[in-house]
Amino acid sequence: MSYVEKVLKNLKKQNPNEPEFHQAATEILTTLAPVVEKHPEYEKAGLLERFVEPERVISFRVSWVDDRGRVQVNKGYRVQFNSAIGPYKGGLRFHPSVNLSIIKFLGLEQILKNSLTGLPIGGGKGGSNFDPKGKSDREIMAFCQSFMTELYRHIGADTDVPAGDIGVGGREIGYLFGQYKRIRDEHVGVLTGRGLSYGGSLVRTEATGYGLVYITDEAMKARGDSLKGKTVIISGSGNVAIYACQKAQSLGAKVVAMYDSNGFIYDPDGIKLDVVKDIKEVKRGRIKEYAERVAGATYTEGCKGIWAIPCDVALPCATQNEIDAESAGILVKNGVKYVAEGANMPSTLQAIEVFQKAGVVFLPAKAANAGGVATSALEMAQSSGRTYWSFEEVDAKLKVIMANIYRNIDAAAKAYGFEGDYVMGANIAGFIKVADAMMAHGVV
Ligand code: NDP
């Protein structure tokens, strides 16, 4: 049994009932086999065993009172996975599906993603099974304050800097920051994605979606291709999806479909993003309304059908495992050329295999959606320097970071004999830097 196989077997034994964590660890570790073969010192140092074991897992109770005066109790988590190259950094997810397995898969991915940005940030992730949908502002505030009343003791500008993720946007970050500041009495960059009036960075809101399109554009340019005139499908209609749509449209693509967790809209004339933004950002409503407001557009209940719409480029931007092998097969049959993951782990392992076998250019999440965390790190730099950069300045830095990520994953894939395999390239390029730092730190 190889070193990687041994570590994976043990991981599954020691962490039963964590399917998402197993899935992410399997994808990552199997692609690292050629690296660990080249570095026998890693096995001696127990490097992979340490890499897949979080440095710290915090699990806590979040009690709060709803608008009807009833006491509610949720689970809160923060997984501080790896701080070898910098303070833990990664988002908070508020969604009823959240459990330790999901937070650990996200945290593990985050280590490599953060490393790929080239910036000094370690990996972490957190969240709660709290469902913000349908809650009043007061309920959201009560929940966030209770969540932070426990979390504050574990985080800090040089220790662990959370950000947003599914269900955690500007409003939630504001309430969380307000409570942190009240308890700690310090106005520091302890959370990113903050509002512009209290230490946030321009472009942070747009960063993940913009970055996704920048790296897709980079991969297309390398093949003498471009987004101009291409048909694009984007799943989700949240933060990442909306700004991916905006940037893709500005580069001349036609985005024809999007969804929320109830169903998808198809607009053959191209999505009117102002309508989507009004529904999702302003009214916090359902995407269904789009078809009622825009002539020629249709709404279909259920999400899966979106992948049957023919497209050149697919940008999954909602959640994990939204594309299975069957949907991947349909996309391929309909001629998709590029798939870039805006969400974390939106393609199953089998779906990735289908894309790669068919020669689709596949850009995995940890590279493709790294623009969000990269801009968070730029927000941290502005906070500690007590300064602000202009939109153009941050956007230009983001563009350079995404181009560098593309170059690095491309080069790493080539160096290990897997040209064009960006799953290999991203895992290897991200891992090498973390492994170097962990080796330098000794057994800790
Ligand atoms: P949002 O909460 O803003 O949006 C999520 C979108 O996905 C919503 O449209 C939501 O629909 C939909 N969605 C959620 N769960 C499901 C589901 N089970 N089935 C179908 N649709 C679903 O989140 P973000 O846009 O911030 O995040 C989206 C993805 O991108 C996540 O995987 C996240 O981890 C990843 N990501 C986000 C970053 C960021 O900067 N925000 C950075 C890097 C990665 P509905 O409105 O019905 O809930």
Residues whose N, C-alpha, C, O or C-beta is under 5 A from the ligand:
A	BS01	NDP	G164 D165 I166 G167 T208 G236 S237 G238 N239 V240 A241 Y259 D260 S261 N262 C303 C317 A318 T319 Q320 G342 A343 N344 N369 G372
